[in-house]
Amino acid sequence: MEEKETFLKIVREKSEEFRNLEKSHKEYEEQLEKLDKIKFLSQEEIVEKNRIKKLKLQGKDRMEFLLGEFKKKLSLKN
Protein backbone atom coordinates (compact mmCIF):
# COMPACT_ATOMS: atom_id res chain seq x y z
CA MET A 1 0.00 0.00 0.00
CA GLU A 2 2.84 2.36 0.82
CA GLU A 3 4.36 1.79 -2.62
CA LYS A 4 1.08 2.76 -4.28
CA GLU A 5 0.84 5.96 -2.20
CA THR A 6 4.42 6.85 -3.11
CA PHE A 7 3.62 6.31 -6.79
CA LEU A 8 0.48 8.48 -6.55
CA LYS A 9 2.49 11.20 -4.81
CA ILE A 10 4.99 11.23 -7.68
CA VAL A 11 2.22 11.39 -10.29
CA ARG A 12 0.53 14.25 -8.42
CA GLU A 13 3.81 16.17 -8.27
CA LYS A 14 4.58 15.68 -11.95
CA SER A 15 1.13 16.00 -13.54
CA GLU A 16 -1.03 19.07 -13.24
CA GLU A 17 -3.65 17.32 -15.34
CA PHE A 18 -3.82 14.46 -12.83
CA ARG A 19 -4.19 16.90 -9.93
CA ASN A 20 -6.98 18.73 -11.75
CA LEU A 21 -8.74 15.47 -12.54
CA GLU A 22 -8.55 14.39 -8.91
CA LYS A 23 -10.00 17.72 -7.81
CA SER A 24 -12.85 17.46 -10.32
CA HIS A 25 -13.49 13.86 -9.31
CA LYS A 26 -13.88 14.91 -5.69
CA GLU A 27 -16.20 17.78 -6.64
CA TYR A 28 -18.36 15.44 -8.73
CA GLU A 29 -18.53 13.02 -5.82
CA GLU A 30 -19.73 15.81 -3.52
CA GLN A 31 -22.37 16.89 -6.04
CA LEU A 32 -23.62 13.33 -6.37
CA GLU A 33 -23.81 12.98 -2.59
CA LYS A 34 -26.00 16.09 -2.43
CA LEU A 35 -28.28 14.74 -5.14
CA ASP A 36 -28.47 11.36 -3.41
CA LYS A 37 -29.90 13.07 -0.32
CA ILE A 38 -32.89 14.30 -2.31
CA LYS A 39 -35.73 11.83 -1.93
CA PHE A 40 -37.50 12.59 -5.21
CA LEU A 41 -35.40 14.08 -7.99
CA SER A 42 -36.92 16.32 -10.63
CA GLN A 43 -36.35 15.47 -14.28
CA GLU A 44 -33.65 18.17 -14.45
CA GLU A 45 -31.92 16.73 -11.38
CA ILE A 46 -31.97 13.24 -12.88
CA VAL A 47 -30.39 14.57 -16.08
CA GLU A 48 -27.80 16.48 -14.05
CA LYS A 49 -27.01 13.42 -11.94
CA ASN A 50 -26.44 11.32 -15.06
CA ARG A 51 -24.29 14.07 -16.58
CA ILE A 52 -22.13 14.24 -13.46
CA LYS A 53 -21.76 10.46 -13.38
CA LYS A 54 -20.53 10.48 -16.99
CA LEU A 55 -18.05 13.28 -16.31
CA LYS A 56 -16.81 11.50 -13.20
CA LEU A 57 -16.32 8.26 -15.13
CA GLN A 58 -14.52 10.03 -17.98
CA GLY A 59 -12.21 11.69 -15.48
CA LYS A 60 -11.53 8.40 -13.73
CA ASP A 61 -10.72 6.74 -17.06
CA ARG A 62 -8.31 9.56 -17.90
CA MET A 63 -6.67 9.30 -14.47
CA GLU A 64 -6.18 5.55 -15.00
CA PHE A 65 -4.66 6.23 -18.41
CA LEU A 66 -2.23 8.77 -16.93
CA LEU A 67 -1.25 6.34 -14.19
CA GLY A 68 -0.53 3.70 -16.83
CA GLU A 69 1.62 6.16 -18.79
CA PHE A 70 3.63 7.03 -15.70
CA LYS A 71 4.12 3.33 -14.91
CA LYS A 72 5.46 2.77 -18.43
CA LYS A 73 7.87 5.70 -18.11
CA LEU A 74 9.11 4.47 -14.75
CA SER A 75 9.63 0.92 -16.04
CA LEU A 76 11.59 2.22 -19.03
CA LYS A 77 13.93 4.13 -16.71
CA ASN A 78 14.71 1.03 -14.64
Distance bins in CASP14 RR format, pairs under 12 A and 6 or more apart:
PFRMAT RR
TARGET T0000
AUTHOR 0000-0000-0000
RMODE 2
METHOD distances of the structure
MODEL  1
1 7 0 0 0 0 0 1 0 0 0 0 0
1 8 0 0 0 0 0 1 0 0 0 0 0
2 8 0 0 0 0 0 1 0 0 0 0 0
2 9 0 0 0 0 0 1 0 0 0 0 0
3 9 0 0 0 0 0 1 0 0 0 0 0
3 10 0 0 0 0 0 1 0 0 0 0 0
3 71 0 0 0 0 0 1 0 0 0 0 0
3 74 0 0 0 0 0 1 0 0 0 0 0
4 10 0 0 0 0 0 1 0 0 0 0 0
4 11 0 0 0 0 0 1 0 0 0 0 0
4 67 0 0 0 0 1 0 0 0 0 0 0
4 71 0 0 0 0 0 1 0 0 0 0 0
5 11 0 0 0 0 0 1 0 0 0 0 0
5 12 0 0 0 0 0 1 0 0 0 0 0
6 12 0 0 0 0 0 1 0 0 0 0 0
6 13 0 0 0 0 0 1 0 0 0 0 0
6 74 0 0 0 0 0 1 0 0 0 0 0
7 13 0 0 0 0 0 1 0 0 0 0 0
7 14 0 0 0 0 0 1 0 0 0 0 0
7 15 0 0 0 0 0 1 0 0 0 0 0
7 18 0 0 0 0 0 1 0 0 0 0 0
7 66 0 0 0 0 0 1 0 0 0 0 0
7 67 1 0 0 1 0 0 0 0 0 0 0
7 68 0 0 0 0 0 1 0 0 0 0 0
7 70 1 0 0 1 0 0 0 0 0 0 0
7 71 1 0 0 1 0 0 0 0 0 0 0
7 73 0 0 0 0 0 1 0 0 0 0 0
7 74 1 0 0 1 0 0 0 0 0 0 0
7 75 0 0 0 0 0 1 0 0 0 0 0
8 14 0 0 0 0 0 1 0 0 0 0 0
8 15 0 0 0 0 0 1 0 0 0 0 0
8 18 0 0 0 0 1 0 0 0 0 0 0
8 19 0 0 0 0 0 1 0 0 0 0 0
8 22 0 0 0 0 1 0 0 0 0 0 0
8 63 0 0 0 0 0 1 0 0 0 0 0
8 66 0 0 0 0 0 1 0 0 0 0 0
8 67 0 0 0 0 1 0 0 0 0 0 0
8 70 0 0 0 0 1 0 0 0 0 0 0
8 71 0 0 0 0 0 1 0 0 0 0 0
9 15 0 0 0 0 0 1 0 0 0 0 0
9 18 0 0 0 0 0 1 0 0 0 0 0
9 19 0 0 0 0 0 1 0 0 0 0 0
9 22 0 0 0 0 0 1 0 0 0 0 0
9 70 0 0 0 0 0 1 0 0 0 0 0
10 18 0 0 0 0 0 1 0 0 0 0 0
10 66 0 0 0 0 0 1 0 0 0 0 0
10 67 0 0 0 0 0 1 0 0 0 0 0
10 70 1 0 0 1 0 0 0 0 0 0 0
10 71 0 0 0 0 0 1 0 0 0 0 0
10 73 0 0 0 0 0 1 0 0 0 0 0
10 74 0 0 0 0 1 0 0 0 0 0 0
10 77 0 0 0 0 0 1 0 0 0 0 0
11 17 0 0 0 0 1 0 0 0 0 0 0
11 18 1 0 1 0 0 0 0 0 0 0 0
11 19 0 0 0 0 1 0 0 0 0 0 0
11 21 0 0 0 0 0 1 0 0 0 0 0
11 22 0 0 0 0 1 0 0 0 0 0 0
11 63 0 0 0 0 1 0 0 0 0 0 0
11 64 0 0 0 0 0 1 0 0 0 0 0
11 65 0 0 0 0 0 1 0 0 0 0 0
11 66 1 0 0 1 0 0 0 0 0 0 0
11 67 1 0 0 1 0 0 0 0 0 0 0
11 68 0 0 0 0 1 0 0 0 0 0 0
11 69 0 0 0 0 1 0 0 0 0 0 0
11 70 1 0 1 0 0 0 0 0 0 0 0
11 71 0 0 0 0 1 0 0 0 0 0 0
11 73 0 0 0 0 0 1 0 0 0 0 0
11 74 0 0 0 0 1 0 0 0 0 0 0
12 18 1 0 0 1 0 0 0 0 0 0 0
12 19 1 0 1 0 0 0 0 0 0 0 0
12 20 0 0 0 0 0 1 0 0 0 0 0
12 21 0 0 0 0 0 1 0 0 0 0 0
12 22 1 0 0 1 0 0 0 0 0 0 0
12 23 0 0 0 0 0 1 0 0 0 0 0
12 63 0 0 0 0 0 1 0 0 0 0 0
12 66 0 0 0 0 0 1 0 0 0 0 0
12 67 0 0 0 0 0 1 0 0 0 0 0
12 70 0 0 0 0 0 1 0 0 0 0 0
13 19 0 0 0 0 1 0 0 0 0 0 0
13 70 0 0 0 0 0 1 0 0 0 0 0
14 66 0 0 0 0 1 0 0 0 0 0 0
14 67 0 0 0 0 0 1 0 0 0 0 0
14 69 0 0 0 0 0 1 0 0 0 0 0
14 70 1 0 0 1 0 0 0 0 0 0 0
14 73 0 0 0 0 1 0 0 0 0 0 0
14 74 0 0 0 0 0 1 0 0 0 0 0
15 21 0 0 0 0 1 0 0 0 0 0 0
15 22 0 0 0 0 1 0 0 0 0 0 0
15 62 0 0 0 0 0 1 0 0 0 0 0
15 63 0 0 0 0 1 0 0 0 0 0 0
15 65 0 0 0 0 0 1 0 0 0 0 0
15 66 1 0 0 1 0 0 0 0 0 0 0
15 67 0 0 0 0 1 0 0 0 0 0 0
15 68 0 0 0 0 0 1 0 0 0 0 0
15 69 0 0 0 0 1 0 0 0 0 0 0
15 70 1 0 0 1 0 0 0 0 0 0 0
15 73 0 0 0 0 0 1 0 0 0 0 0
16 22 0 0 0 0 0 1 0 0 0 0 0
16 23 0 0 0 0 0 1 0 0 0 0 0
16 66 0 0 0 0 0 1 0 0 0 0 0
17 23 0 0 0 0 0 1 0 0 0 0 0
17 24 0 0 0 0 0 1 0 0 0 0 0
17 59 0 0 0 0 0 1 0 0 0 0 0
17 62 1 0 0 1 0 0 0 0 0 0 0
17 63 0 0 0 0 1 0 0 0 0 0 0
17 65 0 0 0 0 0 1 0 0 0 0 0
17 66 1 0 0 1 0 0 0 0 0 0 0
17 67 0 0 0 0 0 1 0 0 0 0 0
17 69 0 0 0 0 0 1 0 0 0 0 0
17 70 0 0 0 0 0 1 0 0 0 0 0
18 24 0 0 0 0 0 1 0 0 0 0 0
18 25 0 0 0 0 0 1 0 0 0 0 0
18 59 0 0 0 0 0 1 0 0 0 0 0
18 60 0 0 0 0 0 1 0 0 0 0 0
18 62 0 0 0 0 1 0 0 0 0 0 0
18 63 1 0 0 1 0 0 0 0 0 0 0
18 64 0 0 0 0 0 1 0 0 0 0 0
18 65 0 0 0 0 0 1 0 0 0 0 0
18 66 1 0 1 0 0 0 0 0 0 0 0
18 67 1 0 0 1 0 0 0 0 0 0 0
18 68 0 0 0 0 0 1 0 0 0 0 0
18 69 0 0 0 0 1 0 0 0 0 0 0
18 70 0 0 0 0 1 0 0 0 0 0 0
19 25 0 0 0 0 0 1 0 0 0 0 0
19 26 0 0 0 0 0 1 0 0 0 0 0
19 63 0 0 0 0 0 1 0 0 0 0 0
19 66 0 0 0 0 0 1 0 0 0 0 0
20 26 0 0 0 0 0 1 0 0 0 0 0
20 27 0 0 0 0 0 1 0 0 0 0 0
20 59 0 0 0 0 1 0 0 0 0 0 0
20 62 0 0 0 0 1 0 0 0 0 0 0
20 63 0 0 0 0 0 1 0 0 0 0 0
20 66 0 0 0 0 0 1 0 0 0 0 0
21 27 0 0 0 0 0 1 0 0 0 0 0
21 28 0 0 0 0 0 1 0 0 0 0 0
21 55 0 0 0 0 0 1 0 0 0 0 0
21 56 0 0 0 0 0 1 0 0 0 0 0
21 57 0 0 0 0 0 1 0 0 0 0 0
21 58 0 0 0 0 1 0 0 0 0 0 0
21 59 1 0 1 0 0 0 0 0 0 0 0
21 60 0 0 0 0 1 0 0 0 0 0 0
21 61 0 0 0 0 1 0 0 0 0 0 0
21 62 1 0 1 0 0 0 0 0 0 0 0
21 63 1 0 1 0 0 0 0 0 0 0 0
21 64 0 0 0 0 0 1 0 0 0 0 0
21 65 0 0 0 0 0 1 0 0 0 0 0
21 66 1 0 0 1 0 0 0 0 0 0 0
21 67 0 0 0 0 0 1 0 0 0 0 0
22 28 0 0 0 0 0 1 0 0 0 0 0
22 29 0 0 0 0 0 1 0 0 0 0 0
22 56 0 0 0 0 0 1 0 0 0 0 0
22 59 0 0 0 0 1 0 0 0 0 0 0
22 60 0 0 0 0 1 0 0 0 0 0 0
22 62 0 0 0 0 0 1 0 0 0 0 0
22 63 1 0 0 1 0 0 0 0 0 0 0
22 66 0 0 0 0 0 1 0 0 0 0 0
22 67 0 0 0 0 0 1 0 0 0 0 0
23 29 0 0 0 0 0 1 0 0 0 0 0
23 30 0 0 0 0 0 1 0 0 0 0 0
23 59 0 0 0 0 0 1 0 0 0 0 0
23 63 0 0 0 0 0 1 0 0 0 0 0
24 30 0 0 0 0 0 1 0 0 0 0 0
24 31 0 0 0 0 0 1 0 0 0 0 0
24 52 0 0 0 0 0 1 0 0 0 0 0
24 55 1 0 0 1 0 0 0 0 0 0 0
24 56 0 0 0 0 1 0 0 0 0 0 0
24 57 0 0 0 0 0 1 0 0 0 0 0
24 58 0 0 0 0 1 0 0 0 0 0 0
24 59 1 0 0 1 0 0 0 0 0 0 0
24 60 0 0 0 0 0 1 0 0 0 0 0
24 62 0 0 0 0 1 0 0 0 0 0 0
24 63 0 0 0 0 1 0 0 0 0 0 0
25 31 0 0 0 0 0 1 0 0 0 0 0
25 32 0 0 0 0 0 1 0 0 0 0 0
25 52 0 0 0 0 0 1 0 0 0 0 0
25 53 0 0 0 0 0 1 0 0 0 0 0
25 55 0 0 0 0 1 0 0 0 0 0 0
25 56 1 0 0 1 0 0 0 0 0 0 0
25 57 0 0 0 0 1 0 0 0 0 0 0
25 58 0 0 0 0 0 1 0 0 0 0 0
25 59 1 0 0 1 0 0 0 0 0 0 0
25 60 1 0 0 1 0 0 0 0 0 0 0
25 61 0 0 0 0 0 1 0 0 0 0 0
25 62 0 0 0 0 1 0 0 0 0 0 0
25 63 1 0 0 1 0 0 0 0 0 0 0
25 64 0 0 0 0 0 1 0 0 0 0 0
26 32 0 0 0 0 0 1 0 0 0 0 0
26 33 0 0 0 0 0 1 0 0 0 0 0
26 56 0 0 0 0 1 0 0 0 0 0 0
26 59 0 0 0 0 0 1 0 0 0 0 0
26 60 0 0 0 0 0 1 0 0 0 0 0
26 63 0 0 0 0 0 1 0 0 0 0 0
27 33 0 0 0 0 0 1 0 0 0 0 0
27 34 0 0 0 0 0 1 0 0 0 0 0
27 52 0 0 0 0 1 0 0 0 0 0 0
27 55 0 0 0 0 1 0 0 0 0 0 0
27 56 0 0 0 0 1 0 0 0 0 0 0
27 59 0 0 0 0 0 1 0 0 0 0 0
28 34 0 0 0 0 0 1 0 0 0 0 0
28 35 0 0 0 0 0 1 0 0 0 0 0
28 48 0 0 0 0 0 1 0 0 0 0 0
28 49 0 0 0 0 0 1 0 0 0 0 0
28 50 0 0 0 0 0 1 0 0 0 0 0
28 51 0 0 0 0 1 0 0 0 0 0 0
28 52 1 0 1 0 0 0 0 0 0 0 0
28 53 1 0 0 1 0 0 0 0 0 0 0
28 54 0 0 0 0 1 0 0 0 0 0 0
28 55 1 0 1 0 0 0 0 0 0 0 0
28 56 1 0 1 0 0 0 0 0 0 0 0
28 57 0 0 0 0 1 0 0 0 0 0 0
28 58 0 0 0 0 1 0 0 0 0 0 0
28 59 0 0 0 0 1 0 0 0 0 0 0
28 60 0 0 0 0 1 0 0 0 0 0 0
29 35 0 0 0 0 0 1 0 0 0 0 0
29 36 0 0 0 0 0 1 0 0 0 0 0
29 52 0 0 0 0 1 0 0 0 0 0 0
29 53 0 0 0 0 0 1 0 0 0 0 0
29 55 0 0 0 0 0 1 0 0 0 0 0
29 56 1 0 0 1 0 0 0 0 0 0 0
29 57 0 0 0 0 0 1 0 0 0 0 0
29 59 0 0 0 0 0 1 0 0 0 0 0
29 60 0 0 0 0 0 1 0 0 0 0 0
30 36 0 0 0 0 0 1 0 0 0 0 0
30 37 0 0 0 0 0 1 0 0 0 0 0
30 52 0 0 0 0 1 0 0 0 0 0 0
30 56 0 0 0 0 0 1 0 0 0 0 0
31 37 0 0 0 0 0 1 0 0 0 0 0
31 38 0 0 0 0 0 1 0 0 0 0 0
31 45 0 0 0 0 0 1 0 0 0 0 0
31 48 0 0 0 0 1 0 0 0 0 0 0
31 49 0 0 0 0 1 0 0 0 0 0 0
31 51 0 0 0 0 1 0 0 0 0 0 0
31 52 1 0 1 0 0 0 0 0 0 0 0
31 53 0 0 0 0 1 0 0 0 0 0 0
31 55 0 0 0 0 1 0 0 0 0 0 0
31 56 0 0 0 0 1 0 0 0 0 0 0
32 38 0 0 0 0 0 1 0 0 0 0 0
32 41 0 0 0 0 0 1 0 0 0 0 0
32 45 0 0 0 0 0 1 0 0 0 0 0
32 48 0 0 0 0 1 0 0 0 0 0 0
32 49 1 0 0 1 0 0 0 0 0 0 0
32 50 0 0 0 0 0 1 0 0 0 0 0
32 51 0 0 0 0 0 1 0 0 0 0 0
32 52 1 0 1 0 0 0 0 0 0 0 0
32 53 1 0 0 1 0 0 0 0 0 0 0
32 54 0 0 0 0 0 1 0 0 0 0 0
32 55 0 0 0 0 0 1 0 0 0 0 0
32 56 1 0 0 1 0 0 0 0 0 0 0
32 57 0 0 0 0 0 1 0 0 0 0 0
33 49 0 0 0 0 0 1 0 0 0 0 0
33 52 0 0 0 0 0 1 0 0 0 0 0
33 56 0 0 0 0 0 1 0 0 0 0 0
34 41 0 0 0 0 0 1 0 0 0 0 0
34 45 0 0 0 0 1 0 0 0 0 0 0
34 48 0 0 0 0 0 1 0 0 0 0 0
34 49 0 0 0 0 1 0 0 0 0 0 0
34 52 0 0 0 0 0 1 0 0 0 0 0
35 41 1 0 0 1 0 0 0 0 0 0 0
35 42 0 0 0 0 0 1 0 0 0 0 0
35 44 0 0 0 0 0 1 0 0 0 0 0
35 45 1 0 0 1 0 0 0 0 0 0 0
35 46 0 0 0 0 1 0 0 0 0 0 0
35 47 0 0 0 0 0 1 0 0 0 0 0
35 48 1 0 0 1 0 0 0 0 0 0 0
35 49 1 0 1 0 0 0 0 0 0 0 0
35 50 0 0 0 0 0 1 0 0 0 0 0
35 51 0 0 0 0 0 1 0 0 0 0 0
35 52 1 0 0 1 0 0 0 0 0 0 0
35 53 0 0 0 0 1 0 0 0 0 0 0
36 45 0 0 0 0 0 1 0 0 0 0 0
36 49 0 0 0 0 1 0 0 0 0 0 0
36 52 0 0 0 0 0 1 0 0 0 0 0
36 53 0 0 0 0 0 1 0 0 0 0 0
37 45 0 0 0 0 0 1 0 0 0 0 0
37 49 0 0 0 0 0 1 0 0 0 0 0
38 44 0 0 0 0 0 1 0 0 0 0 0
38 45 1 0 0 1 0 0 0 0 0 0 0
38 46 0 0 0 0 0 1 0 0 0 0 0
38 48 0 0 0 0 0 1 0 0 0 0 0
38 49 0 0 0 0 1 0 0 0 0 0 0
39 45 0 0 0 0 0 1 0 0 0 0 0
40 46 0 0 0 0 0 1 0 0 0 0 0
41 47 0 0 0 0 1 0 0 0 0 0 0
41 48 0 0 0 0 1 0 0 0 0 0 0
41 49 1 0 0 1 0 0 0 0 0 0 0
41 50 0 0 0 0 0 1 0 0 0 0 0
42 48 0 0 0 0 1 0 0 0 0 0 0
42 49 0 0 0 0 0 1 0 0 0 0 0
43 49 0 0 0 0 0 1 0 0 0 0 0
43 50 0 0 0 0 0 1 0 0 0 0 0
44 50 0 0 0 0 0 1 0 0 0 0 0
44 51 0 0 0 0 0 1 0 0 0 0 0
45 51 0 0 0 0 0 1 0 0 0 0 0
45 52 0 0 0 0 0 1 0 0 0 0 0
46 52 0 0 0 0 0 1 0 0 0 0 0
46 53 0 0 0 0 0 1 0 0 0 0 0
47 53 0 0 0 0 0 1 0 0 0 0 0
47 54 0 0 0 0 0 1 0 0 0 0 0
48 54 0 0 0 0 0 1 0 0 0 0 0
48 55 0 0 0 0 0 1 0 0 0 0 0
49 55 0 0 0 0 0 1 0 0 0 0 0
49 56 0 0 0 0 0 1 0 0 0 0 0
50 56 0 0 0 0 0 1 0 0 0 0 0
50 57 0 0 0 0 0 1 0 0 0 0 0
51 57 0 0 0 0 0 1 0 0 0 0 0
51 58 0 0 0 0 0 1 0 0 0 0 0
52 58 0 0 0 0 0 1 0 0 0 0 0
52 59 0 0 0 0 0 1 0 0 0 0 0
53 59 0 0 0 0 0 1 0 0 0 0 0
53 60 0 0 0 0 0 1 0 0 0 0 0
54 60 0 0 0 0 0 1 0 0 0 0 0
54 61 0 0 0 0 0 1 0 0 0 0 0
55 61 0 0 0 0 0 1 0 0 0 0 0
55 62 0 0 0 0 0 1 0 0 0 0 0
56 62 0 0 0 0 0 1 0 0 0 0 0
56 63 0 0 0 0 0 1 0 0 0 0 0
57 63 0 0 0 0 0 1 0 0 0 0 0
57 64 0 0 0 0 0 1 0 0 0 0 0
58 64 0 0 0 0 0 1 0 0 0 0 0
58 65 0 0 0 0 0 1 0 0 0 0 0
59 65 0 0 0 0 1 0 0 0 0 0 0
59 66 0 0 0 0 1 0 0 0 0 0 0
59 67 0 0 0 0 0 1 0 0 0 0 0
60 66 0 0 0 0 0 1 0 0 0 0 0
60 67 0 0 0 0 0 1 0 0 0 0 0
61 67 0 0 0 0 0 1 0 0 0 0 0
61 68 0 0 0 0 0 1 0 0 0 0 0
62 68 0 0 0 0 0 1 0 0 0 0 0
62 69 0 0 0 0 0 1 0 0 0 0 0
63 69 0 0 0 0 0 1 0 0 0 0 0
63 70 0 0 0 0 0 1 0 0 0 0 0
64 70 0 0 0 0 0 1 0 0 0 0 0
64 71 0 0 0 0 0 1 0 0 0 0 0
65 71 0 0 0 0 0 1 0 0 0 0 0
65 72 0 0 0 0 0 1 0 0 0 0 0
66 72 0 0 0 0 0 1 0 0 0 0 0
66 73 0 0 0 0 0 1 0 0 0 0 0
67 73 0 0 0 0 0 1 0 0 0 0 0
67 74 0 0 0 0 0 1 0 0 0 0 0
68 74 0 0 0 0 1 0 0 0 0 0 0
68 75 0 0 0 0 1 0 0 0 0 0 0
69 75 0 0 0 0 0 1 0 0 0 0 0
69 76 0 0 0 0 0 1 0 0 0 0 0
70 76 0 0 0 0 0 1 0 0 0 0 0
70 77 0 0 0 0 0 1 0 0 0 0 0
71 77 0 0 0 0 0 1 0 0 0 0 0
71 78 0 0 0 0 0 1 0 0 0 0 0
72 78 0 0 0 0 0 1 0 0 0 0 0
END
